[in-house]
Amino acid sequence: MNVRVYCRVYGRVQGVFFRASAKEYASAIGVGGWVRNMVDGSVEGIIEGEKNKVDMMIKWCKKGPAHAFVEKFEFIEEDFQGNLLEFKIKY
């Protein structure tokens, strides 16, 4: 089953390679989507793909890369669209 989630990550998640690490991990496990920095210091994104792989990405986002400190992680399930075939960083 394919799923899509919108997520938002709060904490020390900018300036710690969160986006680049997310792209690397997402590409390795085979999910599509994107991430971008927000003006409030959080990172938001969309993750789309097979449910088990999206679940793996959610688990990764709750921890982040080595120098990140995730204080809060929120996500909302959305209707799967199938239009995000690769994972990108938005600027």
HELIX and SHEET records of a PDB file:
HELIX    1   1 PHE A   18  ILE A   29  1                                  12    
HELIX    2   2 LYS A   51  LYS A   63  1                                  13    
SHEET    1   A 5 PHE A  69  GLU A  78  0                                        
SHEET    2   A 5 ASN A   2  ARG A  12 -1                                        
SHEET    3   A 5 VAL A  43  GLU A  50 -1                                        
SHEET    4   A 5 GLY A  32  ASN A  37 -1                                        
SHEET    5   A 5 PHE A  87  ILE A  89  1                                        
END                                                                             
